[in-house]
Amino acid sequence: MSDNSVVAECPQERAENVGILGIDIYFPNAYVDQTDLEKFNGVPEGKYTIGLGQLQMAFCSDREDIHSICLSVTKSLMDKYSISPKEVGFLAVGTETSIDKSKSVKTVLMDLFFESGNTDIEGIQSTNACYGGTDCLYAIVVAADIAIYASGPARPTGCCGAVAMLLGPNGAVMFEPRLRATHMAHVYDFYKPNLSSEYPIVDGQVSIMCYLRALDRCFQLYTEKASKQSVSAGIDTFDGILFHSPYSKLDTYNDRDLKELLTTISKPMFDQKTNPSLMLTRVVGNMYTASLYASLISYLISELVDSLTNRRLLLFSYGSGMASSMFSARLSQDLKVVSKLVAGIVDIPDRLRARHRVSPQVFEGILNGRESAYNMDRYVPTGPIHQLMKGTFYLKSIVGKYQRFYETV
């Protein structure tokens, strides 16, 4: 392991200041512009860009699947932060994108540790819509999904993205101990009962109401727990307030005058505490399990690293069906520790600019191709390999018995 590795020796006693030591994100190298989609779908101008607050949407061809994007982001995380495969003892994946009803994505990621001989890695896979990445937030955690909707009004809210995080003692983003509130309930707002299709069944209005109800309940429970611990939980005590964001403009108010009034009143606080976290949501899209942590990444690269130390963050994670949690964290006072974390994600603006803009016609054709190839026993993908970013894992073929084989660009 190199001298600049962020992996720390973990003593047998309870670790101190557990948090995020390293973080990285993967998004496809192709996107469709939301203004192009508005024209293509024949909807009023601004329906997606203003109504949803979305600018661009990343998507992948049949060359990529949940295995390949998890391989890509995990390998990138390990390379950027000099993580030795021999030092990893826990690896968990949060995703709702299923390829197999039995075999977990985590087992595929074990190929990254084969040469090191390290097979002693605990952890497996967590699934509950967009909440899975939070449920398994410990050690190396991968939160990834390919969000695809059937052709129609929900399709512009899709995406493909993956976030990988290295967790351990003395983190750059340290979780406040015993301050986590959870709300779970049984609701049919978003679910995937048809195992022969990638597409979910969605009740959009119910899903939004469930999201806001869960947010209210989690905040109430969080403030109650904070009060018992004599910890301040007022909104003013947080420098950043970060959310799971399916898209960047979400509300349920039918009264336009009330909505405009509330927006005006809250705008200064929103611009300061939340807006910096929405950059990736706007230009990549709804990353499901990775969404909240994409918001964290956006926040971390929104300002000069010198100004980030000792900031306090409030985070809300939500997954339909439903499961939700609210928890808080503080950025380290040590500029060197925070700088090391941010150094792994400063390339994101360059990666965004290097993407390929694709027409809605091509976008629709690619998604229709994915649909026709879904769940095939034997298949050779046709998507262009040369457009993938260097280091990206891609699906080479599916051979008999549904076995998948991957290579890298």
C-alpha positions as CSV (number, residue, x, y, z in Angstrom):
1,M,0.0,0.0,0.0
2,S,1.4,3.4,-1.0
3,D,2.3,6.1,1.6
4,N,-0.5,8.3,0.6
5,S,-3.2,5.7,1.2
6,V,-6.3,6.8,3.1
7,V,-6.9,3.3,4.6
8,A,-6.3,3.5,8.3
9,E,-5.3,0.8,10.8
10,C,-8.5,0.0,12.6
11,P,-7.9,-0.9,16.3
12,Q,-9.9,-3.6,18.0
13,E,-11.7,-1.1,20.3
14,R,-14.5,1.0,18.9
15,A,-13.3,3.3,16.1
16,E,-13.4,7.1,16.6
17,N,-15.0,9.6,14.2
18,V,-16.2,7.0,11.8
19,G,-17.0,8.5,8.4
20,I,-16.2,8.8,4.7
21,L,-12.5,8.7,3.9
22,G,-12.9,8.5,0.1
23,I,-15.7,8.9,-2.4
24,D,-16.1,8.6,-6.2
25,I,-18.9,8.6,-8.7
26,Y,-19.5,7.0,-12.1
27,F,-21.9,8.2,-14.7
28,P,-22.2,7.2,-18.4
29,N,-20.5,9.1,-21.1
30,A,-23.7,9.8,-23.0
31,Y,-26.5,12.1,-22.1
32,V,-29.7,13.5,-23.7
33,D,-30.5,17.2,-23.3
34,Q,-33.9,17.8,-21.6
35,T,-34.7,20.7,-23.9
36,D,-34.3,18.2,-26.8
37,L,-36.6,15.8,-25.0
38,E,-39.3,18.5,-24.5
39,K,-39.4,19.1,-28.3
40,F,-39.2,15.4,-29.1
41,N,-42.0,14.4,-26.7
42,G,-44.2,17.4,-27.8
43,V,-44.6,18.8,-24.3
44,P,-44.7,22.5,-23.4
45,E,-41.3,24.2,-23.3
46,G,-39.9,24.2,-19.8
47,K,-41.9,21.1,-18.6
48,Y,-38.7,19.2,-17.8
49,T,-36.2,22.0,-17.5
50,I,-38.3,24.3,-15.3
51,G,-41.0,22.0,-14.0
52,L,-38.6,19.3,-12.9
53,G,-35.5,21.5,-12.8
54,Q,-33.6,19.0,-15.0
55,L,-31.1,20.0,-17.6
56,Q,-29.5,16.7,-18.9
57,M,-30.0,13.0,-18.3
58,A,-27.3,10.4,-18.4
59,F,-28.1,6.9,-19.8
60,C,-26.2,3.8,-20.8
61,S,-26.4,1.5,-23.8
62,D,-26.6,-2.3,-23.7
63,R,-22.8,-2.3,-23.1
64,E,-23.4,-1.4,-19.4
65,D,-25.4,-3.0,-16.6
66,I,-25.5,-2.9,-12.8
67,H,-22.4,-5.1,-12.6
68,S,-20.3,-3.0,-15.0
69,I,-21.1,0.3,-13.4
70,C,-20.4,-1.1,-9.9
71,L,-17.1,-2.5,-11.1
72,S,-16.2,0.8,-12.7
73,V,-16.8,3.0,-9.7
74,T,-15.3,0.6,-7.2
75,K,-12.1,0.1,-9.2
76,S,-11.9,3.9,-9.7
77,L,-12.3,4.5,-5.9
78,M,-9.6,2.0,-5.1
79,D,-7.2,3.5,-7.6
80,K,-7.7,7.1,-6.7
81,Y,-7.3,6.6,-2.9
82,S,-4.6,3.9,-3.2
83,I,-6.8,1.3,-1.4
84,S,-5.0,-2.1,-1.3
85,P,-7.4,-5.0,-2.1
86,K,-5.8,-6.9,0.8
87,E,-6.9,-4.2,3.3
88,V,-10.6,-4.4,2.5
89,G,-12.6,-6.4,5.0
90,F,-16.2,-5.3,4.2
91,L,-17.9,-4.5,1.0
92,A,-21.6,-3.9,0.6
93,V,-23.8,-2.9,-2.4
94,G,-27.0,-1.0,-2.3
95,T,-29.1,-1.3,-5.4
96,E,-32.6,-1.9,-6.7
97,T,-31.4,-2.8,-10.2
98,S,-31.6,-6.6,-10.3
99,I,-30.0,-8.9,-12.8
100,D,-30.4,-12.1,-10.7
101,K,-32.9,-13.0,-8.0
102,S,-30.3,-14.9,-6.1
103,K,-26.7,-14.0,-6.9
104,S,-25.7,-10.6,-5.5
105,V,-23.8,-7.8,-7.3
106,K,-21.3,-8.0,-4.5
107,T,-20.1,-11.4,-5.6
108,V,-19.2,-10.0,-9.1
109,L,-17.2,-7.2,-7.5
110,M,-15.0,-9.9,-5.8
111,D,-13.2,-10.2,-9.2
112,L,-11.4,-6.9,-8.2
113,F,-9.9,-8.8,-5.2
114,F,-9.0,-12.1,-7.0
115,E,-5.3,-11.3,-7.7
116,S,-4.7,-10.2,-4.1
117,G,-6.1,-13.5,-2.8
118,N,-8.4,-11.7,-0.4
119,T,-11.7,-13.5,-0.2
120,D,-12.3,-12.7,3.5
121,I,-14.6,-9.7,2.8
122,E,-17.9,-9.6,4.6
123,G,-21.0,-7.8,3.5
124,I,-23.6,-8.5,0.8
125,Q,-26.4,-6.6,-1.0
126,S,-29.2,-4.3,0.4
127,T,-32.4,-3.6,-1.6
128,N,-35.2,-1.3,-0.9
129,A,-35.7,1.1,-3.8
130,C,-33.5,4.2,-3.4
131,Y,-32.7,3.6,0.3
132,G,-30.4,0.6,-0.2
133,G,-27.1,2.6,-0.2
134,T,-27.9,4.2,3.2
135,D,-28.9,0.9,4.8
136,C,-25.4,-0.6,4.2
137,L,-23.4,2.6,4.8
138,Y,-20.2,1.0,6.3
139,A,-16.6,0.1,5.0
140,I,-16.5,0.1,1.2
141,V,-20.1,0.9,0.1
142,V,-21.3,1.0,-3.4
143,A,-24.7,2.6,-4.2
144,A,-25.7,2.2,-7.9
145,D,-28.7,1.9,-10.2
146,I,-29.8,2.1,-13.8
147,A,-33.1,4.1,-13.6
148,I,-35.2,3.4,-16.7
149,Y,-38.9,4.1,-17.2
150,A,-41.2,2.9,-19.9
151,S,-41.8,5.5,-22.7
152,G,-44.1,8.2,-21.3
153,P,-44.1,11.1,-18.8
154,A,-41.8,9.4,-16.3
155,R,-39.0,8.6,-18.7
156,P,-37.3,12.1,-18.4
157,T,-36.7,11.4,-14.7
158,G,-34.4,8.4,-15.3
159,C,-30.6,8.1,-15.2
160,C,-27.7,5.8,-14.6
161,G,-25.1,6.4,-11.8
162,A,-23.0,4.8,-9.1
163,V,-21.2,6.1,-6.0
164,A,-18.5,4.2,-4.1
165,M,-17.3,5.2,-0.6
166,L,-14.6,4.1,1.7
167,L,-15.6,4.4,5.3
168,G,-13.4,4.1,8.4
169,P,-12.1,5.9,11.5
170,N,-11.1,9.6,11.4
171,G,-13.1,10.3,8.3
172,A,-13.4,13.5,6.3
173,V,-17.2,13.4,6.7
174,M,-17.8,12.0,10.2
175,F,-21.3,10.7,11.1
176,E,-22.7,12.0,14.4
177,P,-23.1,9.0,16.7
178,R,-26.6,7.8,17.7
179,L,-28.2,10.6,15.7
180,R,-30.2,8.8,13.1
181,A,-34.0,8.7,12.7
182,T,-35.8,6.2,10.5
183,H,-39.4,6.0,9.1
184,M,-40.6,2.9,7.3
185,A,-44.1,2.0,6.0
186,H,-45.8,-0.3,3.5
187,V,-46.9,1.7,0.5
188,Y,-47.3,0.9,-3.2
189,D,-46.0,4.1,-4.7
190,F,-43.1,2.7,-6.7
191,Y,-42.3,-1.0,-7.1
192,K,-41.0,-3.6,-9.6
193,P,-43.2,-6.7,-9.5
194,N,-42.7,-7.7,-13.1
195,L,-39.4,-9.6,-13.1
196,S,-39.4,-9.8,-16.9
197,S,-39.0,-6.0,-17.2
198,E,-36.6,-3.3,-16.0
199,Y,-39.5,-0.8,-15.7
200,P,-41.2,0.0,-12.4
201,I,-44.9,0.6,-11.6
202,V,-45.1,4.2,-10.4
203,D,-47.8,6.4,-8.9
204,G,-46.0,9.7,-9.1
205,Q,-48.3,11.8,-6.9
206,V,-48.5,9.2,-4.2
207,S,-44.7,8.8,-4.3
208,I,-44.1,12.5,-3.8
209,M,-46.6,12.6,-0.9
210,C,-44.8,9.6,0.7
211,Y,-41.5,11.3,0.3
212,L,-42.6,14.5,2.1
213,R,-44.5,12.5,4.8
214,A,-41.3,10.5,5.5
215,L,-39.2,13.7,5.5
216,D,-41.5,15.3,8.1
217,R,-41.6,12.2,10.3
218,C,-37.8,11.7,10.1
219,F,-37.1,15.3,11.0
220,Q,-39.5,15.1,13.9
221,L,-37.8,12.0,15.2
222,Y,-34.4,13.4,14.6
223,T,-35.1,16.5,16.6
224,E,-36.5,14.4,19.5
225,K,-33.4,12.2,19.6
226,A,-31.1,15.3,19.4
227,S,-33.0,17.0,22.2
228,K,-32.5,13.9,24.5
229,Q,-28.8,14.0,23.7
230,S,-28.6,17.8,24.3
231,V,-27.6,18.3,20.6
232,S,-28.8,21.2,18.6
233,A,-31.0,20.3,15.7
234,G,-32.3,23.6,14.5
235,I,-32.0,24.3,10.7
236,D,-29.7,27.2,11.4
237,T,-27.1,24.8,12.9
238,F,-26.5,23.0,9.6
239,D,-24.3,24.4,6.9
240,G,-25.7,22.0,4.3
241,I,-29.0,20.2,4.0
242,L,-28.8,17.4,1.5
243,F,-31.6,15.2,0.1
244,H,-32.3,12.1,-2.0
245,S,-33.2,14.0,-5.2
246,P,-35.1,12.1,-7.9
247,Y,-35.1,15.5,-9.7
248,S,-34.2,18.9,-8.5
249,K,-37.6,20.5,-8.2
250,L,-40.1,18.5,-6.1
251,D,-43.3,19.8,-4.5
252,T,-47.0,18.9,-4.1
253,Y,-48.6,22.3,-3.6
254,N,-51.6,22.8,-5.8
255,D,-52.0,26.4,-4.7
256,R,-49.7,28.3,-7.0
257,D,-49.8,31.5,-4.9
258,L,-48.9,29.5,-1.7
259,K,-46.1,27.7,-3.5
260,E,-44.6,30.9,-4.8
261,L,-44.8,32.5,-1.4
262,L,-43.1,29.6,0.3
263,T,-40.4,29.5,-2.4
264,T,-39.7,33.2,-2.0
265,I,-39.4,32.9,1.8
266,S,-37.2,29.8,1.7
267,K,-35.0,30.8,-1.3
268,P,-32.1,32.4,0.7
269,M,-31.7,29.3,2.9
270,F,-32.2,27.0,-0.1
271,D,-29.6,28.7,-2.1
272,Q,-27.1,28.5,0.7
273,K,-27.7,25.1,2.2
274,T,-29.2,22.9,-0.6
275,N,-28.8,24.3,-4.0
276,P,-25.0,23.6,-4.1
277,S,-25.8,19.9,-3.7
278,L,-28.1,19.6,-6.8
279,M,-25.5,20.1,-9.6
280,L,-25.2,16.4,-10.4
281,T,-28.9,15.7,-10.1
282,R,-29.6,18.4,-12.8
283,V,-27.1,17.2,-15.3
284,V,-26.9,13.5,-14.7
285,G,-30.4,12.6,-13.3
286,N,-32.1,10.4,-10.8
287,M,-29.5,7.9,-9.6
288,Y,-31.8,6.1,-7.1
289,T,-29.6,4.6,-4.4
290,A,-26.7,6.8,-5.3
291,S,-28.7,10.0,-5.3
292,L,-28.1,11.3,-1.8
293,Y,-24.4,10.7,-2.1
294,A,-24.2,12.4,-5.5
295,S,-25.7,15.3,-3.6
296,L,-22.9,15.1,-1.1
297,I,-20.3,15.0,-3.9
298,S,-21.9,18.1,-5.5
299,Y,-21.8,19.9,-2.2
300,L,-18.1,19.0,-1.7
301,I,-17.0,20.4,-5.0
302,S,-19.2,23.5,-5.0
303,E,-16.6,25.6,-3.2
304,L,-12.9,25.8,-2.5
305,V,-11.9,23.0,-0.2
306,D,-10.4,25.5,2.3
307,S,-13.9,26.7,3.3
308,L,-15.4,23.2,3.9
309,T,-13.7,22.2,7.2
310,N,-15.9,21.7,10.3
311,R,-19.2,22.2,8.4
312,R,-22.2,20.4,9.7
313,L,-24.5,18.5,7.3
314,L,-28.1,17.1,7.6
315,L,-28.8,14.3,5.2
316,F,-32.1,12.6,4.2
317,S,-32.3,9.3,2.4
318,Y,-35.5,7.9,0.9
319,G,-36.6,4.8,-0.9
320,S,-40.1,4.1,-2.2
321,G,-42.2,1.4,-0.7
322,M,-41.1,3.0,1.8
323,A,-37.9,3.3,3.8
324,S,-36.2,6.6,4.9
325,S,-33.6,7.9,7.3
326,M,-32.3,11.2,8.4
327,F,-28.8,11.6,9.9
328,S,-26.1,14.2,10.4
329,A,-22.4,14.5,9.8
330,R,-19.6,17.0,10.3
331,L,-16.7,17.7,8.0
332,S,-13.3,17.2,9.7
333,Q,-11.5,20.2,11.1
334,D,-8.3,18.8,9.5
335,L,-7.9,20.5,6.1
336,K,-5.5,17.8,5.0
337,V,-8.1,15.0,5.6
338,V,-10.8,17.0,3.8
339,S,-8.5,17.8,0.9
340,K,-7.6,14.2,0.4
341,L,-11.3,13.3,0.1
342,V,-12.0,16.1,-2.4
343,A,-8.9,15.3,-4.5
344,G,-10.7,12.2,-5.7
345,I,-13.7,14.0,-7.2
346,V,-12.2,17.3,-8.5
347,D,-12.2,15.7,-12.0
348,I,-16.0,15.6,-12.2
349,P,-16.5,18.9,-14.1
350,D,-14.0,17.7,-16.8
351,R,-15.7,14.3,-17.0
352,L,-19.1,16.0,-17.4
353,R,-17.8,18.2,-20.2
354,A,-16.3,15.2,-22.0
355,R,-19.6,13.4,-22.4
356,H,-21.4,12.9,-25.7
357,R,-24.7,14.6,-26.3
358,V,-27.2,12.2,-28.0
359,S,-30.4,13.1,-29.8
360,P,-33.7,12.0,-28.4
361,Q,-34.2,9.7,-31.4
362,V,-31.0,7.8,-30.6
363,F,-31.8,7.8,-26.9
364,E,-35.2,6.2,-27.5
365,G,-33.6,3.7,-29.9
366,I,-31.0,2.7,-27.3
367,L,-33.6,2.2,-24.5
368,N,-35.9,0.3,-26.9
369,G,-32.9,-2.0,-27.7
370,R,-32.2,-2.6,-24.0
371,E,-35.9,-3.5,-23.5
372,S,-35.8,-6.1,-26.3
373,A,-32.6,-7.6,-25.0
374,Y,-33.6,-7.7,-21.4
375,N,-33.4,-11.1,-19.7
376,M,-31.9,-12.8,-22.8
377,D,-29.9,-16.0,-22.2
378,R,-27.4,-15.3,-24.9
379,Y,-26.6,-11.9,-26.2
380,V,-23.8,-9.8,-27.7
381,P,-24.2,-6.1,-27.0
382,T,-24.1,-3.7,-29.9
383,G,-23.5,-0.4,-28.1
384,P,-20.4,1.6,-29.1
385,I,-17.3,0.8,-27.0
386,H,-15.2,3.8,-28.2
387,Q,-17.6,6.3,-26.5
388,L,-17.0,4.8,-23.1
389,M,-14.6,6.6,-20.7
390,K,-11.2,5.1,-20.2
391,G,-11.2,2.5,-17.4
392,T,-14.9,1.7,-17.8
393,F,-16.0,-1.9,-17.4
394,Y,-18.4,-3.0,-20.1
395,L,-20.5,-6.1,-20.9
396,K,-18.7,-8.2,-23.6
397,S,-21.3,-10.9,-23.9
398,I,-23.9,-13.0,-22.3
399,V,-23.3,-16.7,-23.0
400,G,-25.4,-19.8,-22.2
401,K,-27.0,-20.0,-18.7
402,Y,-27.1,-16.2,-18.5
403,Q,-23.5,-15.9,-17.6
404,R,-22.0,-12.4,-18.2
405,F,-18.4,-11.5,-19.1
406,Y,-16.9,-8.1,-18.8
407,E,-13.8,-6.2,-20.1
408,T,-12.4,-2.7,-19.6
409,V,-11.8,0.1,-22.0
